[in-house]
Amino acid sequence: MRSGTFTIHADALLFDNDGTLVSSLASVRRCWTRWAHEYGITAEDFARVELHGRPAAEIAADLLPADVVPEAVARIEQLEVEDVAGGVVLLPGTAALLGSLPAERWAVVTSATRRLGEARLTEAGIRPKTLIAADDVTRGKPDPEPFLLAARTLGVDPARCVVFEDAPAGLTAGRAAGMTTVALATTHAASELVADIVVTDLSAVSAQATVHGVEITATA
């Protein structure tokens, strides 16, 4: 992992939400633990599945028979939406960084459904012009489709996008999309994160709009 201060020139910044812009980790744990109990999933089976940064439909499909998955996905969404109030907090650096960016230069790319993603963002006071959610794609992270759709929606070259992610699945997606990746060590150890740059959180990142796009400074 490289250390120092890095400058990146980009056309757009693509942010994961939970673990990157906000933290709803306590809420997620509460809701998924209750969900697993309701569906009779053992702690051992639950522990074997990667939760963070993946769509709920894929997680449910790993744990339950196919005919139960739609109902189970609707149930976890309901539990999480109901738990949003007071369960979402801004992570360090989020407000300052987003406040420095023109609305057309950034997007939120979340593995949550649109309903849940919007609920969490609204709770945290974040209102992106562009939001890509699980409902918008056929393949979620670690597939590159969500980030490629975000680039297309913003009208920019994927190679000129920078992905900000805290989860290995999201970083894999960003790399597969051909984008520069910045990992945040907010939910995983830095040693678990494969990215062009690894920072503690968004307080280590600043940005300035230019006539050609955005100049990003990151201190690793």
Summary of the structure (lengths in Angstrom):
residues: 220
radius of gyration: 16.9
end to end distance: 8.8
largest distance: 55.7
contacts: 746
relative contact order: 0.22
helix: 42%
strand: 21%
